[in-house]
Amino acid sequence: MNASKVLAAAALSLLAAAGAHAETYEGVLTVNSGVSRAEVAPQAVAAARAGNEYGDGATAQAFTSTADRATIQAEAVAKAHDPLASLDRRAFYRDEVPQAYKKPSVSFTRQAGL
């Protein structure tokens, strides 16, 4: 019984000694700057207005198109009305679009019945 009390006391003293070596808070680091706030303020405003220099679009070149707007719009309308334009060969067995879909024998447009 005495041995267990001695061991328990030794374990508690080791825990207390380990807890005594905790880190201490040293406070906020001091900054020694040679520039005043009045001198830094205009630089901060200029940096904020410049945007992100390291962003994806920061080095992008300006794009000027030579295509006619009406031509592009006509191509887009034709592609949107094409029923076979959205066929993806990966959606079919063995990555092959069936022949029936490649050249339709049936018209996909509706006609008014008279």
C-alpha positions as protocol buffer text, in pm:
chain_id: "A"
residue {
  index: 1
  type: MET
  ca { x: 0 y: 0 z: 0 }
}
residue {
  index: 2
  type: ASN
  ca { x: 286 y: 236 z: 77 }
}
residue {
  index: 3
  type: ALA
  ca { x: 450 y: 160 z: -257 }
}
residue {
  index: 4
  type: SER
  ca { x: 132 y: 249 z: -452 }
}
residue {
  index: 5
  type: LYS
  ca { x: 102 y: 581 z: -267 }
}
residue {
  index: 6
  type: VAL
  ca { x: 465 y: 663 z: -340 }
}
residue {
  index: 7
  type: LEU
  ca { x: 419 y: 579 z: -710 }
}
residue {
  index: 8
  type: ALA
  ca { x: 101 y: 789 z: -728 }
}
residue {
  index: 9
  type: ALA
  ca { x: 277 y: 1083 z: -565 }
}
residue {
  index: 10
  type: ALA
  ca { x: 571 y: 1048 z: -806 }
}
residue {
  index: 11
  type: ALA
  ca { x: 335 y: 1042 z: -1108 }
}
residue {
  index: 12
  type: LEU
  ca { x: 151 y: 1352 z: -987 }
}
residue {
  index: 13
  type: SER
  ca { x: 477 y: 1538 z: -932 }
}
residue {
  index: 14
  type: LEU
  ca { x: 591 y: 1451 z: -1287 }
}
residue {
  index: 15
  type: LEU
  ca { x: 262 y: 1582 z: -1429 }
}
residue {
  index: 16
  type: ALA
  ca { x: 295 y: 1903 z: -1230 }
}
residue {
  index: 17
  type: ALA
  ca { x: 652 y: 1951 z: -1350 }
}
residue {
  index: 18
  type: ALA
  ca { x: 549 y: 1896 z: -1713 }
}
residue {
  index: 19
  type: GLY
  ca { x: 266 y: 2149 z: -1679 }
}
residue {
  index: 20
  type: ALA
  ca { x: 504 y: 2411 z: -1542 }
}
residue {
  index: 21
  type: HIS
  ca { x: 696 y: 2422 z: -1871 }
}
residue {
  index: 22
  type: ALA
  ca { x: 406 y: 2554 z: -2079 }
}
residue {
  index: 23
  type: GLU
  ca { x: 460 y: 2828 z: -2335 }
}
residue {
  index: 24
  type: THR
  ca { x: 424 y: 3186 z: -2231 }
}
residue {
  index: 25
  type: TYR
  ca { x: 262 y: 3464 z: -2430 }
}
residue {
  index: 26
  type: GLU
  ca { x: 518 y: 3721 z: -2537 }
}
residue {
  index: 27
  type: GLY
  ca { x: 272 y: 3978 z: -2668 }
}
residue {
  index: 28
  type: VAL
  ca { x: 234 y: 4129 z: -3012 }
}
residue {
  index: 29
  type: LEU
  ca { x: 552 y: 4184 z: -3207 }
}
residue {
  index: 30
  type: THR
  ca { x: 651 y: 4544 z: -3246 }
}
residue {
  index: 31
  type: VAL
  ca { x: 701 y: 4683 z: -3595 }
}
residue {
  index: 32
  type: ASN
  ca { x: 981 y: 4930 z: -3646 }
}
residue {
  index: 33
  type: SER
  ca { x: 886 y: 5113 z: -3963 }
}
residue {
  index: 34
  type: GLY
  ca { x: 1052 y: 5424 z: -4094 }
}
residue {
  index: 35
  type: VAL
  ca { x: 741 y: 5529 z: -4289 }
}
residue {
  index: 36
  type: SER
  ca { x: 452 y: 5723 z: -4136 }
}
residue {
  index: 37
  type: ARG
  ca { x: 83 y: 5642 z: -4182 }
}
residue {
  index: 38
  type: ALA
  ca { x: 34 y: 5950 z: -4398 }
}
residue {
  index: 39
  type: GLU
  ca { x: 299 y: 5824 z: -4641 }
}
residue {
  index: 40
  type: VAL
  ca { x: 159 y: 5467 z: -4653 }
}
residue {
  index: 41
  type: ALA
  ca { x: -208 y: 5564 z: -4704 }
}
residue {
  index: 42
  type: PRO
  ca { x: -177 y: 5672 z: -5073 }
}
residue {
  index: 43
  type: GLN
  ca { x: 19 y: 5356 z: -5151 }
}
residue {
  index: 44
  type: ALA
  ca { x: -257 y: 5145 z: -4993 }
}
residue {
  index: 45
  type: VAL
  ca { x: -526 y: 5319 z: -5196 }
}
residue {
  index: 46
  type: ALA
  ca { x: -331 y: 5268 z: -5520 }
}
residue {
  index: 47
  type: ALA
  ca { x: -275 y: 4899 z: -5441 }
}
residue {
  index: 48
  type: ALA
  ca { x: -644 y: 4846 z: -5364 }
}
residue {
  index: 49
  type: ARG
  ca { x: -751 y: 5006 z: -5692 }
}
residue {
  index: 50
  type: ALA
  ca { x: -495 y: 4808 z: -5896 }
}
residue {
  index: 51
  type: GLY
  ca { x: -673 y: 4481 z: -5820 }
}
residue {
  index: 52
  type: ASN
  ca { x: -513 y: 4140 z: -5785 }
}
residue {
  index: 53
  type: GLU
  ca { x: -185 y: 4140 z: -5976 }
}
residue {
  index: 54
  type: TYR
  ca { x: -150 y: 3767 z: -5933 }
}
residue {
  index: 55
  type: GLY
  ca { x: -502 y: 3670 z: -6044 }
}
residue {
  index: 56
  type: ASP
  ca { x: -582 y: 3458 z: -6351 }
}
residue {
  index: 57
  type: GLY
  ca { x: -699 y: 3749 z: -6564 }
}
residue {
  index: 58
  type: ALA
  ca { x: -426 y: 3992 z: -6469 }
}
residue {
  index: 59
  type: THR
  ca { x: -204 y: 3898 z: -6763 }
}
residue {
  index: 60
  type: ALA
  ca { x: -482 y: 3827 z: -7013 }
}
residue {
  index: 61
  type: GLN
  ca { x: -456 y: 3988 z: -7355 }
}
residue {
  index: 62
  type: ALA
  ca { x: -743 y: 4190 z: -7493 }
}
residue {
  index: 63
  type: PHE
  ca { x: -937 y: 3988 z: -7754 }
}
residue {
  index: 64
  type: THR
  ca { x: -1079 y: 4153 z: -8063 }
}
residue {
  index: 65
  type: SER
  ca { x: -1300 y: 3941 z: -8284 }
}
residue {
  index: 66
  type: THR
  ca { x: -1293 y: 3966 z: -8663 }
}
residue {
  index: 67
  type: ALA
  ca { x: -1610 y: 3758 z: -8712 }
}
residue {
  index: 68
  type: ASP
  ca { x: -1941 y: 3911 z: -8810 }
}
residue {
  index: 69
  type: ARG
  ca { x: -2199 y: 3913 z: -8531 }
}
residue {
  index: 70
  type: ALA
  ca { x: -2485 y: 3804 z: -8759 }
}
residue {
  index: 71
  type: THR
  ca { x: -2282 y: 3507 z: -8889 }
}
residue {
  index: 72
  type: ILE
  ca { x: -2201 y: 3386 z: -8539 }
}
residue {
  index: 73
  type: GLN
  ca { x: -2564 y: 3423 z: -8434 }
}
residue {
  index: 74
  type: ALA
  ca { x: -2685 y: 3226 z: -8740 }
}
residue {
  index: 75
  type: GLU
  ca { x: -2438 y: 2945 z: -8662 }
}
residue {
  index: 76
  type: ALA
  ca { x: -2552 y: 2935 z: -8299 }
}
residue {
  index: 77
  type: VAL
  ca { x: -2920 y: 2916 z: -8399 }
}
residue {
  index: 78
  type: ALA
  ca { x: -2849 y: 2639 z: -8650 }
}
residue {
  index: 79
  type: LYS
  ca { x: -2652 y: 2441 z: -8389 }
}
residue {
  index: 80
  type: ALA
  ca { x: -2928 y: 2487 z: -8130 }
}
residue {
  index: 81
  type: HIS
  ca { x: -3193 y: 2357 z: -8372 }
}
residue {
  index: 82
  type: ASP
  ca { x: -2986 y: 2055 z: -8483 }
}
residue {
  index: 83
  type: PRO
  ca { x: -3131 y: 1749 z: -8299 }
}
residue {
  index: 84
  type: LEU
  ca { x: -2813 y: 1546 z: -8352 }
}
residue {
  index: 85
  type: ALA
  ca { x: -2570 y: 1811 z: -8230 }
}
residue {
  index: 86
  type: SER
  ca { x: -2583 y: 1696 z: -7870 }
}
residue {
  index: 87
  type: LEU
  ca { x: -2510 y: 1329 z: -7944 }
}
residue {
  index: 88
  type: ASP
  ca { x: -2201 y: 1215 z: -7760 }
}
residue {
  index: 89
  type: ARG
  ca { x: -2039 y: 893 z: -7876 }
}
residue {
  index: 90
  type: ARG
  ca { x: -1941 y: 811 z: -7517 }
}
residue {
  index: 91
  type: ALA
  ca { x: -2309 y: 765 z: -7431 }
}
residue {
  index: 92
  type: PHE
  ca { x: -2345 y: 465 z: -7662 }
}
residue {
  index: 93
  type: TYR
  ca { x: -2228 y: 104 z: -7660 }
}
residue {
  index: 94
  type: ARG
  ca { x: -1861 y: 72 z: -7760 }
}
residue {
  index: 95
  type: ASP
  ca { x: -1842 y: 449 z: -7804 }
}
residue {
  index: 96
  type: GLU
  ca { x: -2017 y: 437 z: -8140 }
}
residue {
  index: 97
  type: VAL
  ca { x: -2316 y: 646 z: -8234 }
}
residue {
  index: 98
  type: PRO
  ca { x: -2566 y: 410 z: -8402 }
}
residue {
  index: 99
  type: GLN
  ca { x: -2615 y: 455 z: -8774 }
}
residue {
  index: 100
  type: ALA
  ca { x: -2982 y: 538 z: -8716 }
}
residue {
  index: 101
  type: TYR
  ca { x: -2881 y: 853 z: -8531 }
}
residue {
  index: 102
  type: LYS
  ca { x: -2616 y: 968 z: -8779 }
}
residue {
  index: 103
  type: LYS
  ca { x: -2848 y: 1010 z: -9079 }
}
residue {
  index: 104
  type: PRO
  ca { x: -3207 y: 1039 z: -8969 }
}
residue {
  index: 105
  type: SER
  ca { x: -3464 y: 908 z: -9211 }
}
residue {
  index: 106
  type: VAL
  ca { x: -3739 y: 1092 z: -9028 }
}
residue {
  index: 107
  type: SER
  ca { x: -3769 y: 1469 z: -9024 }
}
residue {
  index: 108
  type: PHE
  ca { x: -3752 y: 1615 z: -8675 }
}
residue {
  index: 109
  type: THR
  ca { x: -3937 y: 1931 z: -8773 }
}
residue {
  index: 110
  type: ARG
  ca { x: -4309 y: 1958 z: -8723 }
}
residue {
  index: 111
  type: GLN
  ca { x: -4525 y: 2073 z: -9005 }
}
residue {
  index: 112
  type: ALA
  ca { x: -4863 y: 2232 z: -8974 }
}
residue {
  index: 113
  type: GLY
  ca { x: -5142 y: 1999 z: -9077 }
}
residue {
  index: 114
  type: LEU
  ca { x: -5398 y: 2148 z: -9315 }
}
